[in-house]
Amino acid sequence: MSTYDGKKIVITGGSSGIGLAAARLFADGGADVLITGRTRSTLDAALEQLGDKAVGVRSDAASLKAIKALAGTVRERFGALDALFVNAGVTASAPLEATTEEMYDELFAINTKGPYFTVQALAPLLREGSGVVLTTSVVNVLGLDALSVYSASKAALRSMTRTLARELLPRKVRVNAVSPGPIDSGILDRSSPPADVVEATKETYRSTIPMQRLGSSEEVAAAVAYLAFGATFSTGTEFPVDGGASQL
Ligand SMILES: NC(=O)c1ccc[n+]([C@@H]2O[C@H](COP(=O)([O-])OP(=O)(O)OC[C@H]3O[C@@H](n4cnc5c(N)ncnc54)[C@H](OP(=O)(O)O)[C@@H]3O)[C@@H](O)[C@H]2O)c1
């Protein structure tokens, strides 16, 4: 019998990077996995890798209507859930003077509002003993240049991890966060072209992270699996996967 045989797991933003690595880990371990993302082609490519243990649902994490529809689909397909990985997120950077209202609203809608209402909509399906994992970021506790809004959107999510953990205690559902540092998931390449800028950013990270490298999506996925299933006496916590960036 495999580690996750019979488990039902939803992963928002499961079509690439960290979410896809987690989906692969769980599907390889025998779980039934439902992944979301906005882009059909990315979802299809992910499903091809994941095989028949996975299904993909196109769903915008910032839309309450889509979140409610997703909850209906999950109920129909899975009935109940053993783990929920609320991971969909985007990054954007701009210095204070260049930050726009549109950028602010988009970052908070996808990174903060969406996760909150995703937990609200899917909480009734979570079995006793199940685990919710939210993806925050190392920037919660750092003051990096040009990342004021992104950092704040994730800091709010870190705070919600505590209060949602408290509120779901009576249901015996644990809520924890995984906090990645710079991870070579492709998110940087997609957010800040041109390529030489991306490479320079990665080089800066390499030279400033105590472990002198970027992390991999698989390293974050391993922590997610632990928080979702192994961390049976932990709730409200945030686990850093950041090469020491937030701690040393
Ligand atoms: N990589 C890092 O260095 C790093 C560090 C700290 C925290 N994080 C966080 O880790 C999480 C995953 O990031 P990643 O690095 O794996 O990035 P990624 O490869 O770009 O993956 C992001 C995933 O979220 C989905 N997504 C984005 N916006 C969405 C929306 N509105 N609705 C539904 N799905 C949406 C994407 O699919 P579509 O674009 O097709 O919708 C994709 O599946 C994010 O929350 C990010 O903020 C990443």
Ligand as a Chemical Component Dictionary entry (heavy atoms), coordinates in Angstrom:
data_LIG
# 
_chem_comp.id                   LIG 
_chem_comp.type                 NON-POLYMER 
_chem_comp.pdbx_formal_charge   0 
_chem_comp.three_letter_code    LIG 
# 
loop_
_chem_comp_atom.comp_id 
_chem_comp_atom.atom_id 
_chem_comp_atom.alt_atom_id 
_chem_comp_atom.type_symbol 
_chem_comp_atom.charge 
_chem_comp_atom.model_Cartn_x 
_chem_comp_atom.model_Cartn_y 
_chem_comp_atom.model_Cartn_z 
_chem_comp_atom.pdbx_ordinal 
LIG N1  N1  N 0  8.760  30.503 -6.120  1  
LIG C1  C1  C 0  9.090  31.240 -5.096  2  
LIG O1  O1  O 0  10.224 31.708 -4.985  3  
LIG C2  C2  C 0  8.070  31.517 -4.016  4  
LIG C3  C3  C 0  8.509  32.056 -2.809  5  
LIG C4  C4  C 0  7.601  32.313 -1.806  6  
LIG C5  C5  C 0  6.258  32.026 -1.996  7  
LIG N2  N2  N 1  5.849  31.499 -3.196  8  
LIG C6  C6  C 0  4.422  31.219 -3.339  9  
LIG O2  O2  O 0  4.268  29.859 -3.726  10 
LIG C7  C7  C 0  3.052  29.695 -4.437  11 
LIG C8  C8  C 0  3.317  28.912 -5.711  12 
LIG O3  O3  O 0  4.223  29.634 -6.478  13 
LIG P1  P1  P 0  5.183  28.973 -7.556  14 
LIG O4  O4  O 0  6.527  29.510 -7.311  15 
LIG O5  O5  O -1 4.983  27.514 -7.632  16 
LIG O6  O6  O 0  4.626  29.718 -8.861  17 
LIG P2  P2  P 0  4.014  29.195 -10.231 18 
LIG O7  O7  O 0  4.851  28.101 -10.792 19 
LIG O8  O8  O 0  3.769  30.412 -11.032 20 
LIG O9  O9  O 0  2.624  28.545 -9.789  21 
LIG C9  C9  C 0  1.525  29.332 -9.417  22 
LIG C10 C10 C 0  0.299  28.486 -9.577  23 
LIG O10 O10 O 0  -0.840 29.264 -9.157  24 
LIG C11 C11 C 0  -1.766 29.334 -10.237 25 
LIG N3  N3  N 0  -2.475 30.601 -10.138 26 
LIG C12 C12 C 0  -1.979 31.855 -10.166 27 
LIG N4  N4  N 0  -2.975 32.735 -10.055 28 
LIG C13 C13 C 0  -4.121 32.012 -9.967  29 
LIG C14 C14 C 0  -5.494 32.352 -9.855  30 
LIG N5  N5  N 0  -5.914 33.624 -9.808  31 
LIG N6  N6  N 0  -6.384 31.354 -9.794  32 
LIG C15 C15 C 0  -6.000 30.049 -9.833  33 
LIG N7  N7  N 0  -4.736 29.677 -9.951  34 
LIG C16 C16 C 0  -3.803 30.655 -10.026 35 
LIG C17 C17 C 0  -0.926 29.179 -11.495 36 
LIG O11 O11 O 0  -1.674 28.769 -12.633 37 
LIG P3  P3  P 0  -2.281 29.855 -13.692 38 
LIG O12 O12 O 0  -1.263 30.934 -13.836 39 
LIG O13 O13 O 0  -2.577 29.074 -14.909 40 
LIG O14 O14 O 0  -3.531 30.350 -13.042 41 
LIG C18 C18 C 0  0.025  28.091 -11.031 42 
LIG O15 O15 O 0  -0.611 26.838 -11.040 43 
LIG C19 C19 C 0  2.504  31.100 -4.668  44 
LIG O16 O16 O 0  1.503  31.365 -3.693  45 
LIG C20 C20 C 0  3.717  31.995 -4.433  46 
LIG O17 O17 O 0  3.370  33.289 -4.022  47 
LIG C21 C21 C 0  6.719  31.237 -4.196  48 
# 
loop_
_chem_comp_bond.comp_id 
_chem_comp_bond.atom_id_1 
_chem_comp_bond.atom_id_2 
_chem_comp_bond.value_order 
_chem_comp_bond.pdbx_ordinal 
LIG N1  C1  SING 1  
LIG C1  O1  DOUB 2  
LIG C1  C2  SING 3  
LIG C2  C3  SING 4  
LIG C2  C21 DOUB 5  
LIG C3  C4  DOUB 6  
LIG C4  C5  SING 7  
LIG C5  N2  DOUB 8  
LIG N2  C6  SING 9  
LIG N2  C21 SING 10 
LIG C6  O2  SING 11 
LIG C6  C20 SING 12 
LIG O2  C7  SING 13 
LIG C7  C8  SING 14 
LIG C7  C19 SING 15 
LIG C8  O3  SING 16 
LIG O3  P1  SING 17 
LIG P1  O4  DOUB 18 
LIG P1  O5  SING 19 
LIG P1  O6  SING 20 
LIG O6  P2  SING 21 
LIG P2  O7  DOUB 22 
LIG P2  O8  SING 23 
LIG P2  O9  SING 24 
LIG O9  C9  SING 25 
LIG C9  C10 SING 26 
LIG C10 O10 SING 27 
LIG C10 C18 SING 28 
LIG O10 C11 SING 29 
LIG C11 N3  SING 30 
LIG C11 C17 SING 31 
LIG N3  C12 SING 32 
LIG N3  C16 SING 33 
LIG C12 N4  DOUB 34 
LIG N4  C13 SING 35 
LIG C13 C14 SING 36 
LIG C13 C16 DOUB 37 
LIG C14 N5  SING 38 
LIG C14 N6  DOUB 39 
LIG N6  C15 SING 40 
LIG C15 N7  DOUB 41 
LIG N7  C16 SING 42 
LIG C17 O11 SING 43 
LIG C17 C18 SING 44 
LIG O11 P3  SING 45 
LIG P3  O12 DOUB 46 
LIG P3  O13 SING 47 
LIG P3  O14 SING 48 
LIG C18 O15 SING 49 
LIG C19 O16 SING 50 
LIG C19 C20 SING 51 
LIG C20 O17 SING 52 
# 
